[in-house]
Amino acid sequence: MLSDNPIAGPEADRYGFGTHAKILCDAISAADDLPLTIGVFGPWGMGKSSFMKVCEGLLKAHDVRTVWFNPWKYDQKDEIWHALIQTVLAEIAHDLEKRRQSGEETLRDRLTPALDTVRKLSRAAAWLLARRAAGPLTAGLLAPEDIDAVQTALTAPGMDTYLHVNRFEQDFRDVVDTYTDGGQLVLFIDDLDRCTPEAAITVLDSLKLFLGDGSCVFVLAMDYQIVAEAAAKRFDNEHTDGVRGRQYLEKLIHFPFHLPGVPFEALHRNLHDRVTALALTGSRELWELIEVAFAANPRRVRRFVNGLNHAALTLHQHSDAPGHERLLHAGTLLAFQIKHPDFFTALQNDPGVWARFDEAEFAKSELGGGDAELARNNPGARRLIAAVSSRRTGADFPPPPTPAVIRLLTEVLTVSGGAAPDEVMTRGE
């Protein structure tokens, strides 16, 4: 089974991100007009997290301070901005404390005031949270039992915490300057497009409101269209064109970086040995199917390989080891299940759909009735049928499977295949 985890860093780069990451990281290191916000744009599953892990590793190798934040772990609007701030402050506090304890007296004297300011900023963030809604305090800078104290003592008039709320940006800027020795702090924010619309915009607002005066570079991974639509829901309640949502992102993002696609050859090179169905070893048709269905989307290809391997094992339990033809049929149905789930359901209910689409493609004729509606609702399904047709010259695909075979294979694939819930929610094609 192949995991869906991003690569850990530059040494694990399998898809050729290193060259593009180095160019971007060199630009980040040279930037002196800060803060700076970079948007790493790419569709779901194209490797944005892996690309940013490569960038993080390259920056750390040059002693650039970095922090990583995953906003999708937090559901509530109030919780997410608080978690963002506390994550950054906790990372700074942890490193400052280590350096203070291991350093000479002059270093301790310089770092101690910065560490005290970090703790005050943490209390200020907790004070703001307590004013709106009591919630869990993250990162360990404040113990859970301190929540009541935050709600009472920190709301008292004249408290030092209130001053830090008002001067949060300035104090944060000073802390970052001390923490980085006058350099940069690079904050990686991953998976914004997996958040609820409200949470995604809350993260973006928080960068401007609380952290927008420090020597920081914010690197945000997102599907541009999804986050733009989230912004549009806030600003364009009376409009449908989403103009203000796009303007919001364009104002926030200083440098848009569109993630280059992974070469399909790199996917093939790294995954062809992971197809455990022996009858498909070296199958050119299998990889043609994968390329047509998923292009070079690493996440979808890996999920497809997992599903196909599981289906092959299951079919082996039904009878003898499945042959090349049966496994290509299973792979095609799995591709439908992942990319066109409604079409897959239609095949379950009416197995003759496959043959009718294949015939219409060969005859270059129009589909009629329910088939025409099915094709309209599943753009790309007819193209996939054409790509795996036995009538296609230059390929060796089998004819459409019989209804009995389709029923068997769809029953098997119902257990092991299909799109993940987050893929269904974020799929934009």
PEGI-V375112 format. One record per residue. RES is the residue in one letter. PHI is phi in whole degrees, 0 to 359 (* if undefined). OMEGA is omega in degrees with one decimal (none if undefined). NEAR is the number of other C-alpha atoms within 8 Angstrom. Layout:
<<RES;PHI;OMEGA;NEAR> <RES;PHI;OMEGA;NEAR>>
This chain:
<<M;*;179.4;3> <L;263;179.2;7> <S;281;179.9;5> <D;252;-175.9;7> <N;281;174.9;4> <P;293;176.9;8> <I;293;-170.8;10> <A;278;-177.5;9> <G;173;-174.7;12> <P;303;-176.6;11> <E;291;-179.2;5> <A;257;-177.7;7> <D;294;-179.2;12> <R;255;-169.8;7> <Y;244;175.8;8> <G;78;178.3;8> <F;285;-168.7;10> <G;305;-177.6;9> <T;298;180.0;7> <H;293;180.0;7> <A;295;179.7;12> <K;296;178.9;10> <I;299;-179.5;8> <L;294;-178.0;9> <C;293;175.5;11> <D;297;178.2;8> <A;293;177.7;8> <I;298;-178.0;8> <S;297;-177.8;7> <A;274;-175.9;6> <A;291;177.0;7> <D;236;177.0;4> <D;262;-172.8;5> <L;246;2.4;9> <P;287;-178.3;11> <L;226;179.5;9> <T;242;-179.4;12> <I;244;175.6;13> <G;258;173.7;14> <V;265;-172.7;13> <F;260;176.2;13> <G;182;178.7;12> <P;294;177.9;8> <W;304;172.1;8> <G;82;-175.1;9> <M;271;173.7;12> <G;102;-179.2;10> <K;298;-179.5;13> <S;296;179.0;11> <S;297;179.4;12> <F;300;-179.1;10> <M;291;175.3;11> <K;295;174.9;13> <V;297;178.5;16> <C;299;-179.5;14> <E;301;179.7;10> <G;296;179.1;10> <L;296;-179.9;11> <L;291;179.3;12> <K;298;179.4;10> <A;297;177.6;7> <H;252;174.2;6> <D;63;173.2;6> <V;274;-178.8;12> <R;285;-179.1;10> <T;225;173.2;11> <V;224;179.4;10> <W;244;-179.5;8> <F;225;177.4;10> <N;248;-174.5;9> <P;291;-174.6;15> <W;292;178.1;10> <K;285;-175.2;5> <Y;244;-173.5;8> <D;268;-170.7;10> <Q;275;-177.4;7> <K;300;179.7;9> <D;292;-177.4;9> <E;293;-170.2;12> <I;288;179.0;14> <W;292;178.2;11> <H;294;178.7;12> <A;297;178.2;11> <L;300;-178.1;11> <I;297;-177.2;11> <Q;293;176.7;13> <T;297;179.1;11> <V;296;-178.1;9> <L;295;179.9;11> <A;296;178.9;11> <E;296;178.8;9> <I;296;-179.0;10> <A;299;-179.7;11> <H;299;-178.3;8> <D;290;178.9;8> <L;299;-178.9;11> <E;295;178.8;9> <K;298;-179.1;8> <R;292;-179.7;9> <R;294;-177.3;12> <Q;289;-176.6;7> <S;264;-174.4;6> <G;265;176.7;9> <E;285;-174.8;7> <E;299;179.9;6> <T;295;177.8;7> <L;291;178.2;9> <R;298;179.3;12> <D;297;-179.0;8> <R;282;-175.0;8> <L;273;-176.6;11> <T;300;177.7;9> <P;299;178.8;8> <A;295;179.1;12> <L;294;176.7;12> <D;297;179.0;8> <T;294;177.3;10> <V;302;-178.6;13> <R;294;176.5;10> <K;294;177.5;10> <L;295;177.7;15> <S;297;178.3;13> <R;293;178.8;11> <A;296;177.5;13> <A;296;178.1;12> <A;294;177.3;11> <W;299;178.6;13> <L;297;178.7;9> <L;297;-178.5;13> <A;296;178.6;12> <R;294;-175.1;9> <R;256;-179.9;7> <A;192;176.5;7> <A;293;-179.6;9> <G;214;-178.3;7> <P;293;176.3;6> <L;268;-173.1;12> <T;262;165.3;9> <A;75;172.1;8> <G;82;177.4;7> <L;289;172.9;9> <L;235;-179.8;10> <A;284;-179.7;8> <P;304;-178.4;7> <E;290;179.3;6> <D;276;-175.7;8> <I;300;179.8;11> <D;298;178.7;7> <A;296;177.9;9> <V;299;-176.2;13> <Q;290;-176.1;12> <T;254;-173.5;8> <A;298;-174.3;7> <L;284;176.6;11> <T;265;-179.5;11> <A;289;-179.8;7> <P;300;175.3;4> <G;83;-178.7;5> <M;293;178.1;9> <D;300;-179.6;6> <T;300;-178.3;12> <Y;299;177.9;11> <L;297;-178.8;8> <H;289;174.2;12> <V;296;-177.6;11> <N;289;-177.4;6> <R;245;-174.7;8> <F;303;-175.7;11> <E;299;-178.2;12> <Q;294;179.4;9> <D;295;179.1;11> <F;296;178.3;13> <R;300;-179.3;12> <D;293;179.0;10> <V;296;-180.0;12> <V;298;-179.6;14> <D;297;177.6;13> <T;290;-176.8;10> <Y;298;-176.6;10> <T;264;-176.2;11> <D;55;178.7;6> <G;82;-179.6;8> <G;260;-175.3;8> <Q;239;167.1;13> <L;247;-179.4;13> <V;256;-178.6;12> <L;254;177.5;12> <F;268;177.9;13> <I;241;-170.7;13> <D;255;168.3;12> <D;60;175.3;12> <L;300;-177.2;15> <D;284;174.3;12> <R;267;-179.2;8> <C;281;168.7;12> <T;295;179.9;9> <P;306;-178.7;10> <E;296;-178.6;9> <A;293;-179.0;13> <A;299;-178.9;14> <I;289;176.6;11> <T;298;177.9;11> <V;299;-178.0;12> <L;296;177.4;9> <D;297;-177.1;8> <S;296;178.1;10> <L;300;-178.9;9> <K;287;-171.8;8> <L;284;-171.3;8> <F;249;-170.0;10> <L;247;-168.8;11> <G;277;-179.7;10> <D;239;-178.2;10> <G;268;177.4;14> <S;278;-172.9;12> <C;240;167.5;13> <V;242;179.1;14> <F;260;179.3;12> <V;248;-172.5;12> <L;249;176.6;12> <A;265;-177.4;17> <M;197;163.8;16> <D;276;-171.9;12> <Y;306;-174.6;9> <Q;297;-177.6;6> <I;293;-179.0;10> <V;288;175.8;14> <A;297;176.9;13> <E;294;177.4;11> <A;296;177.1;13> <A;294;-179.6;15> <A;297;179.6;14> <K;296;177.4;10> <R;281;-169.5;8> <F;263;-169.5;8> <D;247;-178.7;13> <N;300;-177.0;8> <E;257;-177.4;4> <H;230;-177.5;6> <T;242;-175.3;6> <D;273;176.0;5> <G;70;-175.5;11> <V;298;-175.8;8> <R;292;175.9;10> <G;297;178.0;16> <R;293;178.6;12> <Q;296;177.7;8> <Y;300;179.9;10> <L;293;-179.0;10> <E;296;177.8;8> <K;286;-176.8;7> <L;281;-175.2;8> <I;272;-179.4;10> <H;279;-178.5;10> <F;222;177.0;7> <P;275;178.5;9> <F;241;-178.3;8> <H;270;-173.7;8> <L;301;177.9;8> <P;296;178.6;4> <G;293;176.1;6> <V;283;176.9;12> <P;302;-178.9;8> <F;300;178.1;9> <E;299;178.8;6> <A;292;176.2;11> <L;298;-179.7;13> <H;299;-177.6;9> <R;297;-175.5;7> <N;271;-173.2;8> <L;240;-173.2;9> <H;295;178.5;9> <D;280;-178.4;6> <R;269;173.6;6> <V;279;-172.9;12> <T;272;176.9;7> <A;288;-171.3;11> <L;301;-177.4;6> <A;293;-179.2;8> <L;254;178.6;11> <T;301;179.8;8> <G;74;-177.3;5> <S;286;176.1;7> <R;294;-178.5;6> <E;297;179.7;10> <L;301;-176.8;10> <W;285;170.1;9> <E;295;177.1;8> <L;301;-178.3;13> <I;298;-177.7;11> <E;293;179.0;10> <V;294;-174.6;9> <A;284;-168.6;9> <F;237;-177.1;9> <A;52;-178.9;8> <A;237;178.2;12> <N;269;-173.9;11> <P;303;-175.6;11> <R;294;-178.3;10> <R;291;179.6;9> <V;295;179.7;11> <R;295;178.4;12> <R;292;176.7;10> <F;297;-179.6;12> <V;298;176.5;11> <N;301;-178.4;10> <G;296;-179.0;12> <L;292;178.1;14> <N;299;179.7;11> <H;294;179.2;9> <A;297;179.7;12> <A;298;177.9;12> <L;295;179.9;9> <T;294;178.8;9> <L;297;178.0;12> <H;298;177.7;10> <Q;288;179.7;7> <H;287;-175.6;6> <S;202;175.0;7> <D;293;179.8;7> <A;306;-177.5;7> <P;295;-178.2;11> <G;274;-177.3;7> <H;303;-177.3;8> <E;296;-178.1;8> <R;297;-178.5;8> <L;287;174.4;13> <L;294;174.7;13> <H;299;179.6;11> <A;297;179.4;12> <G;296;178.4;11> <T;295;178.4;10> <L;296;177.2;11> <L;295;177.0;14> <A;298;175.4;12> <F;297;-177.3;12> <Q;297;-178.7;15> <I;281;-173.9;11> <K;270;-175.4;8> <H;225;-174.4;11> <P;300;178.1;11> <D;293;177.6;8> <F;293;177.5;12> <F;299;178.1;11> <T;297;177.8;9> <A;298;177.6;10> <L;294;176.6;12> <Q;297;-177.7;10> <N;280;-177.8;6> <D;217;-176.3;7> <P;301;-179.9;12> <G;289;-179.4;8> <V;302;-176.4;10> <W;302;-177.6;10> <A;295;-179.4;8> <R;293;177.1;8> <F;295;179.7;12> <D;297;179.8;12> <E;294;179.4;8> <A;296;179.4;11> <E;292;-179.4;10> <F;294;-177.9;9> <A;275;-176.8;6> <K;56;-178.6;6> <S;251;179.1;7> <E;277;173.3;6> <L;278;-178.4;8> <G;240;172.2;6> <G;57;-177.9;6> <G;295;178.3;6> <D;295;179.0;10> <A;296;178.4;10> <E;294;178.8;8> <L;298;178.7;9> <A;295;178.9;10> <R;296;-177.1;7> <N;279;-179.1;6> <N;229;-179.7;10> <P;300;-177.7;7> <G;105;-178.7;6> <A;293;-179.1;11> <R;293;177.5;10> <R;296;178.5;7> <L;293;176.1;11> <I;301;-179.4;11> <A;295;-176.9;11> <A;291;-177.7;9> <V;253;-177.8;11> <S;286;176.5;12> <S;292;-179.2;10> <R;273;-179.1;6> <R;287;-179.9;9> <T;286;177.1;4> <G;84;178.9;4> <A;222;-177.4;7> <D;228;176.6;6> <F;274;178.7;10> <P;283;174.8;10> <P;297;178.0;7> <P;306;-179.6;10> <P;289;176.8;8> <T;288;176.9;7> <P;305;-179.7;8> <A;297;179.0;7> <V;293;178.8;8> <I;299;-179.9;12> <R;296;178.7;10> <L;297;-175.0;8> <L;291;178.5;10> <T;293;176.0;10> <E;295;178.4;8> <V;295;-174.5;11> <L;288;177.2;13> <T;301;-179.3;8> <V;278;-166.7;6> <S;247;-173.2;9> <G;251;174.4;12> <G;100;-180.0;10> <A;276;174.2;10> <A;289;-178.2;6> <P;305;-179.2;6> <D;291;177.2;7> <E;290;179.7;9> <V;297;-176.3;8> <M;288;-173.5;6> <T;255;-177.0;10> <R;295;-175.9;7> <G;249;-176.7;3> <E;277;none;2>>
